[in-house]
Amino acid sequence: MSPFLDLPPLTAADFAAIEDRVAALLDTTADVIVTQGEALLPLEAAIRSAAHPGSTALNIVTGPYGQTFGGWLRSAGAEVVDLAVPYDAAATADLVAEALRAHPGTGFVSLVHAEAATGNTNPVPAIGAVVREHGALLMLDAVASVAAEPLHTDAWGVDLCVIGGQKAMGGPAGVSAVSVSERAWQRITANPAAPRRSYLSLLDWKERWTDAGRTVLPHAPAQLEMLALDACLDRIAAEGLPATIGRHRAAAAAARAGVRTLAPLTPYVHRDEHAAPVATTVRTPDGLDARELAAAALRTGPGLPVQAGGGALAAGMLRINHYGAAASLGTVHAVLTALAEALPDGADASGARAAATAAWQAAEQAG
Ligand SMILES: *Cc1c(COP(=O)(O)O)cnc(C)c1O
């Protein structure tokens, strides 16, 4: 007997209740649509719903996801202004304000909150205030920040907030969600290029589901993923959202402190306040290929959440993914130990672990 088969149907009321729980997690009173696919689905849907030929979008690029958004915006016909920020730092509200002054016709801004791929995080409250003052819509990719850092969709002026379950929530990758503010609905409804009768259509969900009173699901729900999403919301509620966030923050502080003792490695993101709580990226010096270091670390510690950076970052960056269940001092210790042993000249693993423990405890005390 498999617990995954022959399940009772997931009802429209169940689906709506899960959407409401996600809305609470996002701290929003806006409509939340749970989308039946990995988070790239609502990200692409939000962009194609809002962008159109003749529109101008400011795309803030602090990592590879921003590059992906630029591609979708261009293919939707928007004129795209890329605001590129070095991947080892963060965007600032001043840079965004300057870009909006230079391009006053901007109607849409895309921003990634935390980037698991580069290990940085952006100051969303300050950027959101600038975007709101300008009057553009703000889309936020909060896939790697939800449950790892504070996320206040409405208070920060986020019009389209996208999340997925697979990072700090420790849940399924097969469902995701987007919140849509009233302002965003108005502009999407007025956009003749917004997808209709399409898997990417937010308007279809609005018409057939949200505005229809959420009584009949327009499609069969991804039942197992919905149950898993509900279960991981239960687990966050049991731990307490502030505690879940605190655990991720402590993991990042511990990983950074440990890495700083492992010369010649250094944290890739220079400043602590720019470092994402979900993943710590590590810079390897010239002559030490991060792919080889990661492979060596995984030989010592099979299954540890360590990998080389993606694409062009692969040679010089290593990622420690301390999210979900891996946001623990034990996991950070295990990774630091494996890295110390994998370094060509070796390093003091117990010193790294001690630095991590001290930073973890300091982060917990700071609350
Ligand atoms: C993980 C992540 C996603 C989801 O994309 P996958 O590559 O499929 O995991 C989207 N945005 C950000 C910022 C992420 O970190």
The ligand as a Gaussian input file, in Angstrom:
#p B3LYP/6-31G(d) Opt

LIG

0 1
 C       15.725000      28.431000      -6.341000
 C       15.244000      29.684000      -6.941000
 C       14.231000      29.688000      -7.902000
 C       13.633000      28.423000      -8.413000
 O       14.372000      27.934000      -9.465000
 P       15.082000      26.512000      -9.577000
 O       16.346000      26.840000     -10.305000
 O       14.169000      25.683000     -10.393000
 O       15.295000      25.950000      -8.212000
 C       13.820000      30.912000      -8.398000
 N       14.354000      32.063000      -7.972000
 C       15.320000      32.098000      -7.051000
 C       15.881000      33.407000      -6.604000
 C       15.798000      30.912000      -6.503000
 O       16.795000      30.948000      -5.601000

